[in-house]
């Protein structure tokens, strides 16, 4: 409130000095100009307040939607943010290889922050690809689990953490995207 009062006083001083302090006996014009200037300042302040509130609301919703799954994984499993992002990304990457492209597109559009998670997933090395192909085809559950275990190892997570991540990720998808999408994800990951 003080800032607005200081701004009003500044506008008043500028208006009065710009008008030559009411020459020609036009004190009514000075008051009218000051009132007009103050109204403009008030409108600008109101617009500024609305912009700040809108920006704060947008930042809150963006932060919540993009870190929702990451926060859940961190809180429930006690992993770091990078491990949560990379682990979720690895799970979604495995699902992507086993899902119809249209179904995965629908999934990725319904999960906030999907691109960030996929980007954080460890890249498959030649060794990991070789192990995965020895264990089975990419569409094979054993091959997918071997790939996930290798990805989790790159994130300094034990392979048994895959089994802890999948239910949390699936529940999150169920809550954000519905049961049908959660079923598709579960099927792609071949989890019971």
For each residue, the residues with C-beta under 8 A, 3 or more apart:
1: 4 5
2: 5 6
3: 6 7
4: 1 7 8 41 42 45
5: 1 2 8 9
6: 2 3 9 10
7: 3 4 10 11 41 45
8: 4 5 11 12 38 41
9: 5 6 12 13
10: 6 7 13 14
11: 7 8 14 15 34 37 38 40 41
12: 8 9 15 16 34 37 38
13: 9 10 16 17
14: 10 11 17 18 37
15: 11 12 18 19 30 33 34 37
16: 12 13 19 21 22 30 34
17: 13 14 20 21
18: 14 15
19: 15 16 22 23 26 29 30 33
20: 17 23
21: 16 17 30
22: 16 19 25 26 27 29 30
23: 19 20 26
24:
25: 22
26: 19 22 23 29 30
27: 22 30 31
28: 31 32
29: 19 22 26 32 33
30: 15 16 19 21 22 26 27 33 34
31: 27 28 34 35
32: 28 29 35 36
33: 15 19 29 30 36 37
34: 11 12 15 16 30 31 37 38
35: 31 32 38 39
36: 32 33 39 40
37: 11 12 14 15 33 34 40 41
38: 8 11 12 34 35 41 42
39: 35 36 42 43
40: 11 36 37 43 44
41: 4 7 8 11 37 38 44 45
42: 4 38 39 45 46
43: 39 40 46 47
44: 40 41 47 48
45: 4 7 41 42 48 49
46: 42 43 49 50
47: 43 44 50 51
48: 44 45 51 52
49: 45 46 52 53
50: 46 47 53 54
51: 47 48 54 55
52: 48 49 55 56
53: 49 50 56 57
54: 50 51 57 58
55: 51 52 58 59
56: 52 53 59 60
57: 53 54 60 61
58: 54 55 61 62
59: 55 56 62 63
60: 56 57 63 64
61: 57 58 64 65
62: 58 59 65 66
63: 59 60 66 67
64: 60 61 67 68
65: 61 62 68 112 113
66: 62 63 70 112 113 116
67: 63 64 70 71 113
68: 64 65 71 72 112 113 172 176
69: 72 73 84 88 111 112 113 117 168 169 172
70: 66 67 73 74 81 84 85 88 113 117
71: 67 68 74 75 84
72: 68 69 75 76 168 172
73: 69 70 76 77 79 83 84 87 88 165 168 169
74: 70 71 77 78 79 80 81 84
75: 71 72 78
76: 72 73 168
77: 73 74 84 161 164 165 168
78: 74 75
79: 73 74 83 84 87 157 161
80: 74 83 84
81: 70 74 84 85
82: 85 86 120 155
83: 73 79 80 86 87 155 156 157
84: 69 70 71 73 74 77 79 80 81 87 88
85: 70 81 82 88 89 116 117 120
86: 82 83 89 90 117 120 121 122 151 154 155
87: 73 79 83 84 90 91 151 152 155 157 161 162 165
88: 69 70 73 84 85 91 92 117 120 165 169
89: 85 86 92 93 116 117 118 119 120 121
90: 86 87 93 94 121 122 147 148 151 152 155
91: 87 88 94 95 148 162 165 166 169 189
92: 88 89 95 96 107 108 111 114 117 118 121 169
93: 89 90 96 97 118 121 151
94: 90 91 97 98 144 147 148 188 189
95: 91 92 98 99 104 107 185 188 189
96: 92 93 99 104 118 188
97: 93 94 138 139 144
98: 94 95 138 139 144 187 188 189 190
99: 95 96 103 104 107 184 185 188
100: 103 104
101: 104 105
102: 105 106
103: 99 100 106 107 184
104: 95 96 99 100 101 107 108
105: 101 102 108 109
106: 102 103 109 110 181
107: 92 95 99 103 104 110 111 114 173 177 181 184 185
108: 92 104 105 111 114 115 118
109: 105 106 114
110: 106 107 173 176 177 181
111: 69 92 107 108 114 117 172 173 176 177
112: 65 66 68 69 176
113: 65 66 67 68 69 70 116 117
114: 92 107 108 109 111 117 118
115: 108 118 119
116: 66 85 89 113 119 120
117: 69 70 85 86 88 89 92 111 113 114 120 121
118: 89 92 93 96 108 114 115 121
119: 89 115 116
120: 82 85 86 88 89 116 117
121: 86 89 90 92 93 117 118 151
122: 86 90 150 151 154 155
123:
124: 128 129 132 147 150 151
125: 128 129
126: 129 130
127: 130 131
128: 124 125 131 132 147 150 151
129: 124 125 126 132 133
130: 126 127 133 134
131: 127 128 134 135 146 150
132: 124 128 129 135 136 138 143 144 146 147 150
133: 129 130 136 137 138 143
134: 130 131
135: 131 132 140 142 143 145 146
136: 132 133 140 141 142 143 146
137: 133 140 143
138: 97 98 132 133 143 144 147
139: 97 98 143 144
140: 135 136 137 143 144
141: 136 144 145 189 190
142: 135 136 145 146
143: 132 133 135 136 137 138 139 140 146 147
144: 94 97 98 132 138 139 140 141 147 148 189 190
145: 135 141 142 148 149 162 190
146: 131 132 135 136 142 143 149 150
147: 90 94 124 128 132 138 143 144 150 151
148: 90 91 94 144 145 151 152 159 162
149: 145 146 152 153 159 162
150: 122 124 128 131 132 146 147 153 154
151: 86 87 90 93 121 122 124 128 147 148 154 155
152: 87 90 148 149 155 157 158 159 161 162 165
153: 149 150 156 157 158 159
154: 86 122 150 151
155: 82 83 86 87 90 122 151 152
156: 83 153
157: 79 83 87 152 153 161
158: 152 153 161
159: 148 149 152 153 162
160: 163 164
161: 77 79 87 152 157 158 164 165
162: 87 91 145 148 149 152 159 165 166
163: 160 166 167
164: 77 160 161 167 168
165: 73 77 87 88 91 152 161 162 168 169
166: 91 162 163 169 170 189 191
167: 163 164 170 171 191
168: 69 72 73 76 77 164 165 171 172
169: 69 73 88 91 92 165 166 172 173 185
170: 166 167 173 174 182 185 186 189 191
171: 167 168 174 175 182
172: 68 69 72 111 168 169 175 176
173: 107 110 111 169 170 176 177 181 182 185
174: 170 171 177 178 179 181 182
175: 171 172
176: 68 110 111 112 172 173
177: 107 110 111 173 174 181 182
178: 174 181 182
179: 174 182 183
180: 183 184
181: 106 107 110 173 174 177 178 184 185
182: 170 171 173 174 177 178 179 185 186
183: 179 180 186 187
184: 99 103 107 180 181 187 188
185: 95 99 107 169 170 173 181 182 188 189
186: 170 182 183 189 191
187: 98 183 184 190
188: 94 95 96 98 99 184 185
189: 91 94 95 98 141 144 166 170 185 186
190: 98 141 144 145 187
191: 166 167 170 186
192:
